[in-house]
């Protein structure tokens, strides 16, 4: 686990069990993302969202889950949809 930019926490794994390397074009660890959101939300007693931004299923070296408030991850999603990296969005880099 490590902080990423402003307001997000990353959980990384090079051998996440839900991933099936090379089988998809998009991150595929949906069950894990949901379980992590529930677990971290219960720990913090606040709404927490989790989004997988790197996945071994699409050929990435690791699975990386970002955890943040729903507003922050909405911003990350919109930035990535517009072509930015999640690192740039979280660092406040211009579009």
N, C-alpha and C positions, 0 to 999 in steps of 0.2 A: 504494500500500500504506500502511496506517495501523493503529495499534493500536485495538482496540475493547474498552472495559471492562478487565476483569482476565483475562489469559490467552488472548486471541484476536487474530489479525491479519486485517485485511480487505483483499481485493484487489477494486478497483472498476473497472468499464469501462462507458462510456456507449454503446459500439458493439461489444460482444462478438459475435464471428462466429457462435457456435452459436445465439444467440437469434433467434427469429422473432417480432418484436413483435406483441402482441395475439392470440396463437394459443392461449393456455393459461390455466388458473386457478392453476397451480402453477409453481414454478421448473422449468425444463426442460434446463438445461445439465449433464446427467449426465456426459457424456464429459469435459467440462472439469473438473468437480469431481474425478473419479477421477484424471485426469492430474495435476492440481495436488497432490492428496494424495500420489501416488507421487513426484513431483518434490521436493516439500518434505520428505517423509520421507527421501528419499535424501540431500538436502542436510544435514539435521539429524541423520541417523543415529538417529532416534527415530520411534516411531509418530506419525503425523500424520493427522488427519481433516480433510476439507473439506466444507462444506455451503453450498449456495447459498441465501441468505435473501431476496434481491431478484432479480428477473429481468425483463428487457425482454419476454420472451415472455408474461408476464402483465400487461404494461402499466406496469411500474415504469420509472423514468427511467434506471436503470442495472442492470447485473448486479453483485451483491455476493456474493463468496465469503468465508466465514469459515474460517480455518484455526486449529486448536487441537488439544490432545490429545483422544483419543477420549472421555475422561471429561467434559471441558468441553463438547464438542459434544453429548454425550448429555443433559447438563443443559440446554443451549440448546433442543434438540429437545423435551424434556419440558415446558419452560417455555412454548415457543411453542404446543405442543399444548393447554396449559392456558389459553391466551389472553394470555400475556405477550409483550412484544416481545423480540427478541434483545438489544437494548440494555439493557433492564431486567434480564434474566437475568444478563448479563455484568457489570453494575454492582452486582449483589447487592441490587437493589430487592426489597422484600417482595412476595409474591404477592397 
